[in-house]
C-alpha cells in the first residue's frame, strides 16, 4: 500500500490539487484517519442493511466521545429518492 501523504504530495507537485476518491472502507478510513479529507460527499439511501453491511470507513477505535472528529454540513439535498450530504471538517 502506498503512503497516502506521499502520493498526495507527488500529485500536488504536478499541480494536481484536487482529487475525488470513491473508496471502500479501508481506503476511506485511511484517508479520514490521516486527516487527508477536506470534503466528504455522502449519498444516503432510505434503507437499512443491518449488522452485516460494510461500514463507510474502517476507523481506529474511539477512546472517548470527546476525541471524535467533528464535521459540519456544507450542503444537504435530495437526489432522487436519496440524500446527498456534503461535509467539511470543523466544529458543530
Phi and psi restraints in degrees (range 20) as a CNS / XPLOR table:
assign (resid 1 and name C) (resid 2 and name N)
       (resid 2 and name CA) (resid 2 and name C) 1.0 -72.2 20.0 2
assign (resid 2 and name N) (resid 2 and name CA)
       (resid 2 and name C) (resid 3 and name N) 1.0 153.9 20.0 2
assign (resid 2 and name C) (resid 3 and name N)
       (resid 3 and name CA) (resid 3 and name C) 1.0 -73.7 20.0 2
assign (resid 3 and name N) (resid 3 and name CA)
       (resid 3 and name C) (resid 4 and name N) 1.0 114.3 20.0 2
assign (resid 3 and name C) (resid 4 and name N)
       (resid 4 and name CA) (resid 4 and name C) 1.0 -61.5 20.0 2
assign (resid 4 and name N) (resid 4 and name CA)
       (resid 4 and name C) (resid 5 and name N) 1.0 -41.0 20.0 2
assign (resid 4 and name C) (resid 5 and name N)
       (resid 5 and name CA) (resid 5 and name C) 1.0 -61.9 20.0 2
assign (resid 5 and name N) (resid 5 and name CA)
       (resid 5 and name C) (resid 6 and name N) 1.0 -40.2 20.0 2
assign (resid 5 and name C) (resid 6 and name N)
       (resid 6 and name CA) (resid 6 and name C) 1.0 -61.4 20.0 2
assign (resid 6 and name N) (resid 6 and name CA)
       (resid 6 and name C) (resid 7 and name N) 1.0 -43.4 20.0 2
assign (resid 6 and name C) (resid 7 and name N)
       (resid 7 and name CA) (resid 7 and name C) 1.0 -61.2 20.0 2
assign (resid 7 and name N) (resid 7 and name CA)
       (resid 7 and name C) (resid 8 and name N) 1.0 -45.7 20.0 2
assign (resid 7 and name C) (resid 8 and name N)
       (resid 8 and name CA) (resid 8 and name C) 1.0 -66.1 20.0 2
assign (resid 8 and name N) (resid 8 and name CA)
       (resid 8 and name C) (resid 9 and name N) 1.0 -37.0 20.0 2
assign (resid 8 and name C) (resid 9 and name N)
       (resid 9 and name CA) (resid 9 and name C) 1.0 -65.9 20.0 2
assign (resid 9 and name N) (resid 9 and name CA)
       (resid 9 and name C) (resid 10 and name N) 1.0 -38.5 20.0 2
assign (resid 9 and name C) (resid 10 and name N)
       (resid 10 and name CA) (resid 10 and name C) 1.0 -66.1 20.0 2
assign (resid 10 and name N) (resid 10 and name CA)
       (resid 10 and name C) (resid 11 and name N) 1.0 -39.2 20.0 2
assign (resid 10 and name C) (resid 11 and name N)
       (resid 11 and name CA) (resid 11 and name C) 1.0 -65.0 20.0 2
assign (resid 11 and name N) (resid 11 and name CA)
       (resid 11 and name C) (resid 12 and name N) 1.0 -42.6 20.0 2
assign (resid 11 and name C) (resid 12 and name N)
       (resid 12 and name CA) (resid 12 and name C) 1.0 -61.8 20.0 2
assign (resid 12 and name N) (resid 12 and name CA)
       (resid 12 and name C) (resid 13 and name N) 1.0 -37.6 20.0 2
assign (resid 12 and name C) (resid 13 and name N)
       (resid 13 and name CA) (resid 13 and name C) 1.0 -63.1 20.0 2
assign (resid 13 and name N) (resid 13 and name CA)
       (resid 13 and name C) (resid 14 and name N) 1.0 -23.3 20.0 2
assign (resid 13 and name C) (resid 14 and name N)
       (resid 14 and name CA) (resid 14 and name C) 1.0 -97.6 20.0 2
assign (resid 14 and name N) (resid 14 and name CA)
       (resid 14 and name C) (resid 15 and name N) 1.0 16.6 20.0 2
assign (resid 14 and name C) (resid 15 and name N)
       (resid 15 and name CA) (resid 15 and name C) 1.0 66.6 20.0 2
assign (resid 15 and name N) (resid 15 and name CA)
       (resid 15 and name C) (resid 16 and name N) 1.0 22.8 20.0 2
assign (resid 15 and name C) (resid 16 and name N)
       (resid 16 and name CA) (resid 16 and name C) 1.0 -96.9 20.0 2
assign (resid 16 and name N) (resid 16 and name CA)
       (resid 16 and name C) (resid 17 and name N) 1.0 101.1 20.0 2
assign (resid 16 and name C) (resid 17 and name N)
       (resid 17 and name CA) (resid 17 and name C) 1.0 -106.8 20.0 2
assign (resid 17 and name N) (resid 17 and name CA)
       (resid 17 and name C) (resid 18 and name N) 1.0 1.8 20.0 2
assign (resid 17 and name C) (resid 18 and name N)
       (resid 18 and name CA) (resid 18 and name C) 1.0 -145.3 20.0 2
assign (resid 18 and name N) (resid 18 and name CA)
       (resid 18 and name C) (resid 19 and name N) 1.0 131.0 20.0 2
assign (resid 18 and name C) (resid 19 and name N)
       (resid 19 and name CA) (resid 19 and name C) 1.0 -134.2 20.0 2
assign (resid 19 and name N) (resid 19 and name CA)
       (resid 19 and name C) (resid 20 and name N) 1.0 148.1 20.0 2
assign (resid 19 and name C) (resid 20 and name N)
       (resid 20 and name CA) (resid 20 and name C) 1.0 -109.5 20.0 2
assign (resid 20 and name N) (resid 20 and name CA)
       (resid 20 and name C) (resid 21 and name N) 1.0 133.7 20.0 2
assign (resid 20 and name C) (resid 21 and name N)
       (resid 21 and name CA) (resid 21 and name C) 1.0 -125.8 20.0 2
assign (resid 21 and name N) (resid 21 and name CA)
       (resid 21 and name C) (resid 22 and name N) 1.0 120.1 20.0 2
assign (resid 21 and name C) (resid 22 and name N)
       (resid 22 and name CA) (resid 22 and name C) 1.0 -100.9 20.0 2
assign (resid 22 and name N) (resid 22 and name CA)
       (resid 22 and name C) (resid 23 and name N) 1.0 115.2 20.0 2
assign (resid 22 and name C) (resid 23 and name N)
       (resid 23 and name CA) (resid 23 and name C) 1.0 -134.8 20.0 2
assign (resid 23 and name N) (resid 23 and name CA)
       (resid 23 and name C) (resid 24 and name N) 1.0 157.8 20.0 2
assign (resid 23 and name C) (resid 24 and name N)
       (resid 24 and name CA) (resid 24 and name C) 1.0 -80.9 20.0 2
assign (resid 24 and name N) (resid 24 and name CA)
       (resid 24 and name C) (resid 25 and name N) 1.0 -177.5 20.0 2
assign (resid 24 and name C) (resid 25 and name N)
       (resid 25 and name CA) (resid 25 and name C) 1.0 -64.4 20.0 2
assign (resid 25 and name N) (resid 25 and name CA)
       (resid 25 and name C) (resid 26 and name N) 1.0 -29.2 20.0 2
assign (resid 25 and name C) (resid 26 and name N)
       (resid 26 and name CA) (resid 26 and name C) 1.0 -71.4 20.0 2
assign (resid 26 and name N) (resid 26 and name CA)
       (resid 26 and name C) (resid 27 and name N) 1.0 -53.1 20.0 2
assign (resid 26 and name C) (resid 27 and name N)
       (resid 27 and name CA) (resid 27 and name C) 1.0 -66.8 20.0 2
assign (resid 27 and name N) (resid 27 and name CA)
       (resid 27 and name C) (resid 28 and name N) 1.0 -42.8 20.0 2
assign (resid 27 and name C) (resid 28 and name N)
       (resid 28 and name CA) (resid 28 and name C) 1.0 -58.9 20.0 2
assign (resid 28 and name N) (resid 28 and name CA)
       (resid 28 and name C) (resid 29 and name N) 1.0 -43.9 20.0 2
assign (resid 28 and name C) (resid 29 and name N)
       (resid 29 and name CA) (resid 29 and name C) 1.0 -64.1 20.0 2
assign (resid 29 and name N) (resid 29 and name CA)
       (resid 29 and name C) (resid 30 and name N) 1.0 -40.0 20.0 2
assign (resid 29 and name C) (resid 30 and name N)
       (resid 30 and name CA) (resid 30 and name C) 1.0 -65.5 20.0 2
assign (resid 30 and name N) (resid 30 and name CA)
       (resid 30 and name C) (resid 31 and name N) 1.0 -41.9 20.0 2
assign (resid 30 and name C) (resid 31 and name N)
       (resid 31 and name CA) (resid 31 and name C) 1.0 -65.0 20.0 2
assign (resid 31 and name N) (resid 31 and name CA)
       (resid 31 and name C) (resid 32 and name N) 1.0 -44.5 20.0 2
assign (resid 31 and name C) (resid 32 and name N)
       (resid 32 and name CA) (resid 32 and name C) 1.0 -66.8 20.0 2
assign (resid 32 and name N) (resid 32 and name CA)
       (resid 32 and name C) (resid 33 and name N) 1.0 -47.0 20.0 2
assign (resid 32 and name C) (resid 33 and name N)
       (resid 33 and name CA) (resid 33 and name C) 1.0 -64.3 20.0 2
assign (resid 33 and name N) (resid 33 and name CA)
       (resid 33 and name C) (resid 34 and name N) 1.0 -29.7 20.0 2
assign (resid 33 and name C) (resid 34 and name N)
       (resid 34 and name CA) (resid 34 and name C) 1.0 -82.9 20.0 2
assign (resid 34 and name N) (resid 34 and name CA)
       (resid 34 and name C) (resid 35 and name N) 1.0 -0.5 20.0 2
assign (resid 34 and name C) (resid 35 and name N)
       (resid 35 and name CA) (resid 35 and name C) 1.0 66.7 20.0 2
assign (resid 35 and name N) (resid 35 and name CA)
       (resid 35 and name C) (resid 36 and name N) 1.0 30.9 20.0 2
assign (resid 35 and name C) (resid 36 and name N)
       (resid 36 and name CA) (resid 36 and name C) 1.0 -102.0 20.0 2
assign (resid 36 and name N) (resid 36 and name CA)
       (resid 36 and name C) (resid 37 and name N) 1.0 12.6 20.0 2
assign (resid 36 and name C) (resid 37 and name N)
       (resid 37 and name CA) (resid 37 and name C) 1.0 -114.4 20.0 2
assign (resid 37 and name N) (resid 37 and name CA)
       (resid 37 and name C) (resid 38 and name N) 1.0 124.5 20.0 2
assign (resid 37 and name C) (resid 38 and name N)
       (resid 38 and name CA) (resid 38 and name C) 1.0 -108.4 20.0 2
assign (resid 38 and name N) (resid 38 and name CA)
       (resid 38 and name C) (resid 39 and name N) 1.0 -4.7 20.0 2
assign (resid 38 and name C) (resid 39 and name N)
       (resid 39 and name CA) (resid 39 and name C) 1.0 -156.5 20.0 2
assign (resid 39 and name N) (resid 39 and name CA)
       (resid 39 and name C) (resid 40 and name N) 1.0 138.1 20.0 2
assign (resid 39 and name C) (resid 40 and name N)
       (resid 40 and name CA) (resid 40 and name C) 1.0 -122.7 20.0 2
assign (resid 40 and name N) (resid 40 and name CA)
       (resid 40 and name C) (resid 41 and name N) 1.0 124.5 20.0 2
assign (resid 40 and name C) (resid 41 and name N)
       (resid 41 and name CA) (resid 41 and name C) 1.0 -111.7 20.0 2
assign (resid 41 and name N) (resid 41 and name CA)
       (resid 41 and name C) (resid 42 and name N) 1.0 116.0 20.0 2
assign (resid 41 and name C) (resid 42 and name N)
       (resid 42 and name CA) (resid 42 and name C) 1.0 -114.5 20.0 2
assign (resid 42 and name N) (resid 42 and name CA)
       (resid 42 and name C) (resid 43 and name N) 1.0 139.2 20.0 2
assign (resid 42 and name C) (resid 43 and name N)
       (resid 43 and name CA) (resid 43 and name C) 1.0 -112.2 20.0 2
assign (resid 43 and name N) (resid 43 and name CA)
       (resid 43 and name C) (resid 44 and name N) 1.0 125.9 20.0 2
assign (resid 43 and name C) (resid 44 and name N)
       (resid 44 and name CA) (resid 44 and name C) 1.0 -116.1 20.0 2
assign (resid 44 and name N) (resid 44 and name CA)
       (resid 44 and name C) (resid 45 and name N) 1.0 118.0 20.0 2
assign (resid 44 and name C) (resid 45 and name N)
       (resid 45 and name CA) (resid 45 and name C) 1.0 -91.5 20.0 2
assign (resid 45 and name N) (resid 45 and name CA)
       (resid 45 and name C) (resid 46 and name N) 1.0 145.4 20.0 2
assign (resid 45 and name C) (resid 46 and name N)
       (resid 46 and name CA) (resid 46 and name C) 1.0 -78.4 20.0 2
assign (resid 46 and name N) (resid 46 and name CA)
       (resid 46 and name C) (resid 47 and name N) 1.0 65.9 20.0 2
assign (resid 46 and name C) (resid 47 and name N)
       (resid 47 and name CA) (resid 47 and name C) 1.0 -149.3 20.0 2
assign (resid 47 and name N) (resid 47 and name CA)
       (resid 47 and name C) (resid 48 and name N) 1.0 153.1 20.0 2
assign (resid 47 and name C) (resid 48 and name N)
       (resid 48 and name CA) (resid 48 and name C) 1.0 -115.7 20.0 2
assign (resid 48 and name N) (resid 48 and name CA)
       (resid 48 and name C) (resid 49 and name N) 1.0 129.1 20.0 2
assign (resid 48 and name C) (resid 49 and name N)
       (resid 49 and name CA) (resid 49 and name C) 1.0 -100.3 20.0 2
assign (resid 49 and name N) (resid 49 and name CA)
       (resid 49 and name C) (resid 50 and name N) 1.0 -14.0 20.0 2
assign (resid 49 and name C) (resid 50 and name N)
       (resid 50 and name CA) (resid 50 and name C) 1.0 90.0 20.0 2
assign (resid 50 and name N) (resid 50 and name CA)
       (resid 50 and name C) (resid 51 and name N) 1.0 -176.7 20.0 2
assign (resid 50 and name C) (resid 51 and name N)
       (resid 51 and name CA) (resid 51 and name C) 1.0 -71.6 20.0 2
assign (resid 51 and name N) (resid 51 and name CA)
       (resid 51 and name C) (resid 52 and name N) 1.0 -15.9 20.0 2
assign (resid 51 and name C) (resid 52 and name N)
       (resid 52 and name CA) (resid 52 and name C) 1.0 -93.5 20.0 2
assign (resid 52 and name N) (resid 52 and name CA)
       (resid 52 and name C) (resid 53 and name N) 1.0 1.8 20.0 2
assign (resid 52 and name C) (resid 53 and name N)
       (resid 53 and name CA) (resid 53 and name C) 1.0 -71.5 20.0 2
assign (resid 53 and name N) (resid 53 and name CA)
       (resid 53 and name C) (resid 54 and name N) 1.0 150.4 20.0 2
assign (resid 53 and name C) (resid 54 and name N)
       (resid 54 and name CA) (resid 54 and name C) 1.0 -72.0 20.0 2
assign (resid 54 and name N) (resid 54 and name CA)
       (resid 54 and name C) (resid 55 and name N) 1.0 142.8 20.0 2
assign (resid 54 and name C) (resid 55 and name N)
       (resid 55 and name CA) (resid 55 and name C) 1.0 -75.7 20.0 2
assign (resid 55 and name N) (resid 55 and name CA)
       (resid 55 and name C) (resid 56 and name N) 1.0 162.7 20.0 2
assign (resid 55 and name C) (resid 56 and name N)
       (resid 56 and name CA) (resid 56 and name C) 1.0 -61.2 20.0 2
assign (resid 56 and name N) (resid 56 and name CA)
       (resid 56 and name C) (resid 57 and name N) 1.0 -44.1 20.0 2
assign (resid 56 and name C) (resid 57 and name N)
       (resid 57 and name CA) (resid 57 and name C) 1.0 -152.3 20.0 2
assign (resid 57 and name N) (resid 57 and name CA)
       (resid 57 and name C) (resid 58 and name N) 1.0 140.2 20.0 2
assign (resid 57 and name C) (resid 58 and name N)
       (resid 58 and name CA) (resid 58 and name C) 1.0 -84.0 20.0 2
assign (resid 58 and name N) (resid 58 and name CA)
       (resid 58 and name C) (resid 59 and name N) 1.0 109.1 20.0 2
assign (resid 58 and name C) (resid 59 and name N)
       (resid 59 and name CA) (resid 59 and name C) 1.0 -116.2 20.0 2
assign (resid 59 and name N) (resid 59 and name CA)
       (resid 59 and name C) (resid 60 and name N) 1.0 156.4 20.0 2
assign (resid 59 and name C) (resid 60 and name N)
       (resid 60 and name CA) (resid 60 and name C) 1.0 -63.3 20.0 2
assign (resid 60 and name N) (resid 60 and name CA)
       (resid 60 and name C) (resid 61 and name N) 1.0 155.9 20.0 2
assign (resid 60 and name C) (resid 61 and name N)
       (resid 61 and name CA) (resid 61 and name C) 1.0 -60.3 20.0 2
assign (resid 61 and name N) (resid 61 and name CA)
       (resid 61 and name C) (resid 62 and name N) 1.0 144.0 20.0 2
assign (resid 61 and name C) (resid 62 and name N)
       (resid 62 and name CA) (resid 62 and name C) 1.0 -98.2 20.0 2
assign (resid 62 and name N) (resid 62 and name CA)
       (resid 62 and name C) (resid 63 and name N) 1.0 114.6 20.0 2
assign (resid 62 and name C) (resid 63 and name N)
       (resid 63 and name CA) (resid 63 and name C) 1.0 -71.1 20.0 2
assign (resid 63 and name N) (resid 63 and name CA)
       (resid 63 and name C) (resid 64 and name N) 1.0 -40.5 20.0 2
assign (resid 63 and name C) (resid 64 and name N)
       (resid 64 and name CA) (resid 64 and name C) 1.0 -138.5 20.0 2
assign (resid 64 and name N) (resid 64 and name CA)
       (resid 64 and name C) (resid 65 and name N) 1.0 143.6 20.0 2
assign (resid 64 and name C) (resid 65 and name N)
       (resid 65 and name CA) (resid 65 and name C) 1.0 -59.5 20.0 2
assign (resid 65 and name N) (resid 65 and name CA)
       (resid 65 and name C) (resid 66 and name N) 1.0 -32.8 20.0 2
assign (resid 65 and name C) (resid 66 and name N)
       (resid 66 and name CA) (resid 66 and name C) 1.0 -64.3 20.0 2
assign (resid 66 and name N) (resid 66 and name CA)
       (resid 66 and name C) (resid 67 and name N) 1.0 -18.7 20.0 2
assign (resid 66 and name C) (resid 67 and name N)
       (resid 67 and name CA) (resid 67 and name C) 1.0 -90.3 20.0 2
assign (resid 67 and name N) (resid 67 and name CA)
       (resid 67 and name C) (resid 68 and name N) 1.0 2.4 20.0 2
assign (resid 67 and name C) (resid 68 and name N)
       (resid 68 and name CA) (resid 68 and name C) 1.0 -68.3 20.0 2
assign (resid 68 and name N) (resid 68 and name CA)
       (resid 68 and name C) (resid 69 and name N) 1.0 146.0 20.0 2
assign (resid 68 and name C) (resid 69 and name N)
       (resid 69 and name CA) (resid 69 and name C) 1.0 -71.8 20.0 2
assign (resid 69 and name N) (resid 69 and name CA)
       (resid 69 and name C) (resid 70 and name N) 1.0 140.4 20.0 2
assign (resid 69 and name C) (resid 70 and name N)
       (resid 70 and name CA) (resid 70 and name C) 1.0 -103.6 20.0 2
assign (resid 70 and name N) (resid 70 and name CA)
       (resid 70 and name C) (resid 71 and name N) 1.0 138.6 20.0 2
assign (resid 70 and name C) (resid 71 and name N)
       (resid 71 and name CA) (resid 71 and name C) 1.0 -127.7 20.0 2
assign (resid 71 and name N) (resid 71 and name CA)
       (resid 71 and name C) (resid 72 and name N) 1.0 154.0 20.0 2
assign (resid 71 and name C) (resid 72 and name N)
       (resid 72 and name CA) (resid 72 and name C) 1.0 -122.3 20.0 2
assign (resid 72 and name N) (resid 72 and name CA)
       (resid 72 and name C) (resid 73 and name N) 1.0 146.0 20.0 2
assign (resid 72 and name C) (resid 73 and name N)
       (resid 73 and name CA) (resid 73 and name C) 1.0 -75.4 20.0 2
assign (resid 73 and name N) (resid 73 and name CA)
       (resid 73 and name C) (resid 74 and name N) 1.0 122.7 20.0 2
assign (resid 73 and name C) (resid 74 and name N)
       (resid 74 and name CA) (resid 74 and name C) 1.0 -94.0 20.0 2
assign (resid 74 and name N) (resid 74 and name CA)
       (resid 74 and name C) (resid 75 and name N) 1.0 -36.4 20.0 2
assign (resid 74 and name C) (resid 75 and name N)
       (resid 75 and name CA) (resid 75 and name C) 1.0 -155.5 20.0 2
assign (resid 75 and name N) (resid 75 and name CA)
       (resid 75 and name C) (resid 76 and name N) 1.0 144.1 20.0 2
assign (resid 75 and name C) (resid 76 and name N)
       (resid 76 and name CA) (resid 76 and name C) 1.0 -143.0 20.0 2
assign (resid 76 and name N) (resid 76 and name CA)
       (resid 76 and name C) (resid 77 and name N) 1.0 123.8 20.0 2
assign (resid 76 and name C) (resid 77 and name N)
       (resid 77 and name CA) (resid 77 and name C) 1.0 -153.7 20.0 2
assign (resid 77 and name N) (resid 77 and name CA)
       (resid 77 and name C) (resid 78 and name N) 1.0 157.9 20.0 2
assign (resid 77 and name C) (resid 78 and name N)
       (resid 78 and name CA) (resid 78 and name C) 1.0 -80.4 20.0 2
assign (resid 78 and name N) (resid 78 and name CA)
       (resid 78 and name C) (resid 79 and name N) 1.0 138.6 20.0 2
assign (resid 78 and name C) (resid 79 and name N)
       (resid 79 and name CA) (resid 79 and name C) 1.0 -128.5 20.0 2
assign (resid 79 and name N) (resid 79 and name CA)
       (resid 79 and name C) (resid 80 and name N) 1.0 95.8 20.0 2
assign (resid 79 and name C) (resid 80 and name N)
       (resid 80 and name CA) (resid 80 and name C) 1.0 61.7 20.0 2
assign (resid 80 and name N) (resid 80 and name CA)
       (resid 80 and name C) (resid 81 and name N) 1.0 -132.7 20.0 2
assign (resid 80 and name C) (resid 81 and name N)
       (resid 81 and name CA) (resid 81 and name C) 1.0 -82.2 20.0 2
assign (resid 81 and name N) (resid 81 and name CA)
       (resid 81 and name C) (resid 82 and name N) 1.0 -4.7 20.0 2
assign (resid 81 and name C) (resid 82 and name N)
       (resid 82 and name CA) (resid 82 and name C) 1.0 -100.4 20.0 2
assign (resid 82 and name N) (resid 82 and name CA)
       (resid 82 and name C) (resid 83 and name N) 1.0 172.6 20.0 2
assign (resid 82 and name C) (resid 83 and name N)
       (resid 83 and name CA) (resid 83 and name C) 1.0 -117.2 20.0 2
assign (resid 83 and name N) (resid 83 and name CA)
       (resid 83 and name C) (resid 84 and name N) 1.0 138.8 20.0 2
assign (resid 83 and name C) (resid 84 and name N)
       (resid 84 and name CA) (resid 84 and name C) 1.0 -108.1 20.0 2
assign (resid 84 and name N) (resid 84 and name CA)
       (resid 84 and name C) (resid 85 and name N) 1.0 124.7 20.0 2
assign (resid 84 and name C) (resid 85 and name N)
       (resid 85 and name CA) (resid 85 and name C) 1.0 -118.6 20.0 2
assign (resid 85 and name N) (resid 85 and name CA)
       (resid 85 and name C) (resid 86 and name N) 1.0 121.1 20.0 2
assign (resid 85 and name C) (resid 86 and name N)
       (resid 86 and name CA) (resid 86 and name C) 1.0 -107.2 20.0 2
assign (resid 86 and name N) (resid 86 and name CA)
       (resid 86 and name C) (resid 87 and name N) 1.0 123.8 20.0 2
assign (resid 86 and name C) (resid 87 and name N)
       (resid 87 and name CA) (resid 87 and name C) 1.0 -118.5 20.0 2
assign (resid 87 and name N) (resid 87 and name CA)
       (resid 87 and name C) (resid 88 and name N) 1.0 148.9 20.0 2
assign (resid 87 and name C) (resid 88 and name N)
       (resid 88 and name CA) (resid 88 and name C) 1.0 -130.0 20.0 2
assign (resid 88 and name N) (resid 88 and name CA)
       (resid 88 and name C) (resid 89 and name N) 1.0 149.1 20.0 2
assign (resid 88 and name C) (resid 89 and name N)
       (resid 89 and name CA) (resid 89 and name C) 1.0 -61.6 20.0 2
assign (resid 89 and name N) (resid 89 and name CA)
       (resid 89 and name C) (resid 90 and name N) 1.0 144.3 20.0 2
assign (resid 89 and name C) (resid 90 and name N)
       (resid 90 and name CA) (resid 90 and name C) 1.0 150.0 20.0 2
assign (resid 90 and name N) (resid 90 and name CA)
       (resid 90 and name C) (resid 91 and name N) 1.0 171.5 20.0 2
assign (resid 90 and name C) (resid 91 and name N)
       (resid 91 and name CA) (resid 91 and name C) 1.0 -69.7 20.0 2
assign (resid 91 and name N) (resid 91 and name CA)
       (resid 91 and name C) (resid 92 and name N) 1.0 175.6 20.0 2
